[in-house]
């Protein structure tokens, strides 16, 4: 059973519909996480195989052994960033990929257990999903970047309309004391954007968008998606499907634009993004922001 401390897999039925697993074929789950989608694929088609990736070693350590016991050689999980998909496939000498799934959602486990990811608990302002893959921490960005650079990051990646005020306050505050914890940054932002002013309207903590922006920037999340999509086209077999699940507008826009820009190579299967049914929303509220897009690789490339 999928580990509930991890990001609960969303749109599982829709993933199976658009990925359409078939016998004796191999599918790539580029974001293993709690293993929910991987398990669903293996259950749906008893004679297919899945190769799964994750850059979070903890996710693999916690969730791989149980699935390995269930599915044996039909499943292989590899530690690695999906932005390195092409290198990983070449290194592992994998020749045939007949479908690819990527769920770009960040697990609640990662948010709760990765230093600096959440402002709910005071922890070091780090935010790196994988310390082995990234050098710069969120504190490096907050303490070193110029006011304009900070404002641009917060606005671009967090879509925060108070970005300039927040950046100005950060620069003024760090002259007195460097930022080292999430609590320092969250408290500052809450003083800049009074909670009643924004909370009543948006029902989110005033620091939410800034923390999202820093997380995306530190982990190069949007860059990774662009690299992944480009390389996925090179490793997947013709007549195979790519299925992508996004959780905010920036991710979804990248997928939508990529599919449109590659119409000579892809048949877009979802004219509009697929969203969760009311039934799923009732049991998994986190699925409310999930959007699925799918495309088929053309055979006449």
Beta strands, then each sheet from edge to edge (+ up, - down):
strand 1: 26-29
strand 2: 49-54
strand 3: 75-79
strand 4: 97-103
strand 5: 236-246
strand 6: 266-268
strand 7: 291-297
sheet 1: 3+ 2+ 1+ 4+ 5+ 7- 6+
end
